[in-house]
Amino acid sequence: MDKKELSVQHASELLKESGKLFAEVFKHGTLVVEFYKPEILDLQGSHDKDEIYVIASGTGILDKAGEKYNFKTGDFLFVPANTAHWFEDFSEDFSTWVFFYGPVGGEKESEDNAGVL
């Protein structure tokens, strides 16, 4: 985990070695980066920190608090802390980078960045 640059291939190898659906691949300050590849069903719910997904491969739907968002390779998805969410109808090749950051409970939205996305 000392590397500062990681490829999808290397992260996939770390994931395979872990034997889990996710592998922590980088940490710095409050930032934790994982690589995630669910199988058949995504059983996650909510997390206590803000999180960003950058889709490494595949397609599917993100259900975020009941709202559905189609995604594809390269897309950026934001999920605020404590928001129920999961992936559904994802392709077999689906994998994603996951970035957790900030304080427990999430960051406060400022007027400067409100509604940018």
N, C-alpha and C positions, 0 to 999 in steps of 0.2 A: 504493500500500500504506500510505498515511498514515492512512486511515480507521480508526476504532475500531469502527464499526458497519457491517456488510455484510449485504446482503440476498442471498437465494438467486439472485434475478434478476441482481444485479450480479456475484456470483461466477460465475454461468453465462456471463456476457458475457466476463469475464476469461479463463475457461477456453477459450471459443471463440476469442478473440484469440490465445491461446497456441499453438493448434494441437496441443496435447498432450491426454493423458487426465486430467492434473491441473494445477492452477495454484496456486502459493503466493499466498495472499491477505492474510496478516497474519503479523507477527513481533514478539515482545516477549520479551526474555530468552531462556530456553530454549524458549519456546513458539513453534511454527511451525504455522500453520493453512493447510491446503490444501483445495481443492475438487476432488473426484474423480468422474469419470464414465467407467467402463470401457465398452468396446464389445465385445459378443459374449462375450469371455473376459476374466477378470481374471487377469493373469499375475504378480501380486506374490507374494512369498514371506514374508520376515520383514524387520524393521527393527531398527536398533540402539537405538531409544528406545521407551519406552512410548507407546501410542497409543490415542486414543479416536475412535470414529466416532459421529457423530450423523447419522442418515439424513435427508437433505433431501427425498427423494422416492423412491417406488417400494417394491418388495418383493423378497425373495430369501432366500438362505441364506448365512450366514457359516460357512466351514469353518475352525475354529481348532484346529490340532494334531489334526485328525481328528474333533473334536466338531463337530456341526452345530447351528446356531442360526438359526431363522427370524427374519426382521426385516421391519419395515414403517416407513413414514414416521414420523419422530419418535423412533424407538428409539435408545438409547444402547448402544454396544458397546465393551468394553475389550479390548485385546490387549496383553499384556506384551511388553517388548522381547525380540527374538530368538525369537519364536514364529511358526512357519510359519502363514500364513493367507491366505485369498482368498475372494472372493465368487463364488457360483455360482447358477444358475437365477434370475438377477435380471431384473426387468422392464425394458422398453425405456426407461422414464422414470427408472430408478435413478440417483441421485446422492447424494453424501455429503460432509459436512464431515469433515475429518481433522485431529486435534489431536495433534501430536508434542510431547513435553515431557520435561523432566528430563535426567538424565545419560545418557551412552552406557552401555548395559547395563541401563538401567531403574532405577527406585527400589526400595528394599527395602520389603517389606510390613511394617507395624507391627502389633502386637497390637491396637491401637485400631481399625484398619479392616479387619482380616482377616475375610473372609467376609461383608462387608456386602452385596455383590451376589450 
